[in-house]
Amino acid sequence: MADVIMIGVPGDSKVYIADLKAGTVTAMDEAGQAAANSLRAGDAAYVKGVNFAVAVDAIEPAAAGVFDTH
């Protein structure tokens, strides 16, 4: 199982790193950001090693199992 997930969402130029073991989410540094943005160009989704991901507007619906709020 992966311990780190990189996340980018449309409309936000930053890419974030979620460290699942530490329970933290931080923005990537500039070098990592540049590499990630080359994959994000053109709004194409790049998915690898993740079998479930949904963007929602708030944590409350997601925590309740409602994933179609975005």
N, C-alpha and C positions, 0 to 999 in steps of 0.2 A: 504494500500500500504506500502511496505517496505521502510524504510528510509536509510538502510545500506545494501550494497551488498559486499560479500567477493569474491575475484577473484584470481584465480591461473591459470597460463598458462604453458604448457609443456616447459621445458628448463629453467625455472626460479624457483628456489627453494623457493622463497618468496611467501607469500599469502598477498594480499592487501585488504584493507578495503576502500570502496568508500562510503562516507557519502553524500548522495544525497542532503540533506538540506543545508549542509555547503559548498558543491561543492568541497570537498577535497578527495584525495586518499592518503593513507599512508600504509606503511608496517605494518603487525601485529607484536605484541611483541613476544618474544620467546615462552611463554607458549601457546599462541594462535596458533603460527606457528606449534608447535609440535602436537597439537590436529588436526589441519587442515591437516598436512602431513600424519597423520594416515589414513585419508579418501582418500588422493590422491595416496596412495601406489598402484602400479600396473597399473598406467596410466588410471584407470577407471574414467569416468566422474561422478561427484556427483552434481546433479542439484536439487534444491528445491526452490520454490517460484520465479522462473524466467521464463518468457515465450519467451524471445528473447535474444540471446547472440551470437556474432560472433567476432572472432579474425581477425583483419586486420593489414596490415603492416604500414599503414599511416592514418592519420586523414582525409586528403583531399578526398580520394575515399569514405570513410564512410560517411562523411558529405554530399557528393553528392548522396548518396543512392546506392553506389556500394559496395557490401559486400563480393564479391568473389575474394579478392586480396591476400589471405594468402595461 
